[in-house]
Amino acid sequence: LIAMVNTLAINVIERTREIGVLRAVGATRKQVSRMVLAESLLLSAFGILLGIITGLLMGAILVAAISDMGFKMTYFFPWNGIAATIVIGLTFGVLAAIIPARQASRMEIIQALHYE
């Protein structure tokens, strides 16, 4: 969560001029805030997808390795765990976007255009 807030905050700082141009041509504060939120949700969704795939593969490999050692195990597909991971990951994605989205939406147009 902290890393995601940091990534989004740095991204807002790097795109200060772009945000200023968007605001100058008519984007509302709410639209800028939604843009940061959408970016956060995309990052979260991609991270969740990679995490689930990696976890499932590693779990299957571990079960196969333990079965090969003589301890018979069956692989159980964790539907509830995957659903919980998706909900929690997207919730944290939204929470991580709150501070950077507020920072981006409160940016003054003139100062953003003069940035750098």
C-alpha positions in Angstrom: 0.0 0.0 0.0 2.8 2.4 0.9 4.7 1.5 -2.3 1.6 2.1 -4.4 0.9 5.5 -2.7 4.5 6.4 -3.4 4.3 5.3 -7.0 1.1 7.3 -7.7 2.4 10.4 -5.9 5.6 10.4 -7.9 3.6 9.9 -11.1 1.4 12.9 -10.2 4.5 15.0 -9.6 6.1 13.8 -12.9 2.9 14.6 -14.8 2.3 18.0 -13.2 2.5 19.8 -16.5 0.2 17.4 -18.2 -2.4 17.7 -15.4 -2.1 21.5 -15.8 -2.8 21.3 -19.5 -5.8 19.0 -18.9 -7.2 21.5 -16.4 -6.5 24.4 -18.7 -8.4 22.9 -21.6 -11.4 22.2 -19.3 -10.9 19.1 -17.2 -12.6 19.4 -13.9 -11.0 18.5 -10.6 -13.2 15.5 -10.4 -12.0 14.2 -13.8 -8.4 14.6 -12.8 -9.1 12.7 -9.5 -10.8 9.9 -11.4 -7.9 9.7 -13.8 -5.5 9.0 -10.9 -8.1 6.5 -9.4 -8.4 4.7 -12.7 -4.6 4.4 -13.0 -4.4 3.0 -9.5 -7.1 0.4 -10.2 -5.3 -0.6 -13.3 -2.0 -1.0 -11.4 -3.9 -3.0 -8.7 -5.6 -5.2 -11.1 -2.4 -6.0 -12.9 -0.6 -6.8 -9.6 -3.5 -8.9 -8.4 -3.5 -10.9 -11.6 0.3 -11.5 -11.5 0.1 -12.4 -7.8 -2.7 -14.9 -8.2 -1.1 -16.6 -11.2 2.3 -16.8 -9.4 0.7 -18.1 -6.1 -1.4 -20.7 -7.9 1.7 -22.0 -9.8 3.9 -22.0 -6.8 1.2 -23.8 -4.8 0.8 -26.5 -7.5 4.5 -27.0 -7.7 4.8 -27.3 -3.9 2.0 -29.8 -3.7 3.6 -31.9 -6.5 7.0 -31.7 -4.8 5.6 -32.9 -1.4 3.6 -35.6 -3.2 6.8 -36.8 -4.9 8.5 -37.1 -1.5 5.9 -39.6 -0.4 3.4 -37.5 1.4 0.2 -37.8 -0.7 -1.5 -34.4 -1.1 -4.2 -33.2 -3.5 -4.2 -29.7 -4.9 -7.1 -27.6 -3.7 -8.1 -24.6 -5.9 -8.8 -21.7 -3.4 -11.8 -20.0 -4.9 -12.6 -18.1 -1.7 -9.0 -17.0 -1.3 -8.9 -15.7 -4.9 -12.2 -13.8 -4.4 -10.9 -12.3 -1.2 -7.6 -11.3 -2.8 -9.3 -9.5 -5.6 -11.6 -7.6 -3.3 -8.9 -6.7 -0.8 -6.4 -5.8 -3.6 -8.9 -3.5 -5.4 -9.9 -1.9 -2.1 -6.3 -1.1 -1.3 -5.9 0.2 -4.8 -8.6 2.7 -4.2 -7.2 3.6 -0.7 -3.7 4.1 -2.2 -5.2 6.6 -4.8 -6.9 8.9 -2.3 -3.8 11.1 -1.4 -2.3 11.3 -4.9 -5.8 12.0 -6.4 -6.4 14.8 -4.0 -3.0 16.2 -4.7 -3.6 16.1 -8.4 -7.0 17.6 -8.2 -6.0 20.5 -6.0 -3.2 21.5 -8.3 -3.4 25.2 -9.4 -3.5 25.5 -13.2 -1.0 28.3 -13.6 1.6 26.8 -11.2 1.2 23.4 -13.0 1.8 24.9 -16.4 4.9 26.8 -15.1 6.3 23.6 -13.5 9.9 22.7 -14.5 
